[in-house]
Amino acid sequence: MDTGNHAIEFIHQDIVKNQLQVTALIQDIQQCTGPLELLNELNAEGRAKIAILKSSIDKLASIAERELSDKKRIELLAEVDVYKQQLNTSLAAFRKANVVSVCVIDKLAKEELLSMPEEQQSAIRRRHDKKSLANTSNQLSDKLLSISRHLAETTQKSADTLDTLIISSDKVTSTKDELEHQQQAIVQSGKLLGKYGRREVTDKALVALAFIFFLACVIYILQKRLF
């Protein structure tokens, strides 16, 4: 139980520490006047700290759910709710600070640009235009690469489907040829059976004629001897 209390206390300390660090970063973002790269670095650091803070709160909530004592569970869950509210407040402040800082940086950049000589403004605009064109070109290249990969995948799938269809067609053709051979064998068997049937009828007729001829011969001989 002491080990559990020690773990809970450690998580409490971690939450408080990260909350203070997030608050300090929000203040730094609010006071940031440029350059934009510095604001991006502060943003990345702030998001990392917020993620760590959320993970610590989730750990405390998980421990609270496993707590056997109802009183202790209720206390921990109440603390978790408070920490979550503080986290939501920090997130809102983090977003607001970013918006304010971006507006300030943009305003200062415009004021600095307007205070420069016309030639220098033109040069900066040209550099900005070149940078925008480069970014646009990179974005278009990425999109073209994505489309190319998609077309390659589609082509490969089509080729696989075509191979499957060819194999299926070969099987169908083979089955058709086999059925045709069987049909021919059946037709030939039918012809042979018909031929054998006709021959059987002919044989029976010949036997009947021979028997009649035999009877006629017997009757003729009897008539000659008796009369």
Buried (B, 14 or more C-beta within 10 A) or exposed (E): EEEEEEEBEEBBEBBEBBBEBBBEBBEBBBEBEBEEEBBEEBBEBBEBBBEBBBEBBBBBBEBBEEBEEEEBBEEBBEBBEEBBEBBEEBBEBBEEBBEBBBEBBEEEBEEEEEEEEEEEBEEBEEEEEEEEEEEEEEEEEEEEEEEEEEEEEEEEEEEEEEEEEEEEEEEEEEEEEEEEEEEEEEEEEEEEEEEEEEEEEEEEEEEEEEEEEEEEEEEEEEEEEEE
